[in-house]
């Protein structure tokens, strides 16, 4: 299933994407990470459900090491919610959809 609303971030476009006043939830992941694969479909669902209200994005930490390093990410999946370029919330691990929905709804 192709998800048009799900943005794939790189080190190059990361800062411009999170600078918006629209909340941006970034899933830091890697293809070899089991829990990342488990939470992937939830992140895809959110990208559809929050289209127009929030940006939902994924960043492959293997392909883009600079940004995760900047935020001190040591475990994946880590999901960080940004607004106006600032971290407003963060969770690590394959958390439930309800926790991510609560994070997003608080920021919108």
Secondary structure, DSSP 8 states (H G I E B T S, - for coil): ---TTEEEE-TTTHHHHHTSSS-EEEEEE-TT-HHHHHHHHHHHHHHHHTTTT-EEEEEETTT-HHHHHHTT--SSSEEEEEETTEEEEEEESS--HHHHHHHHHHH-
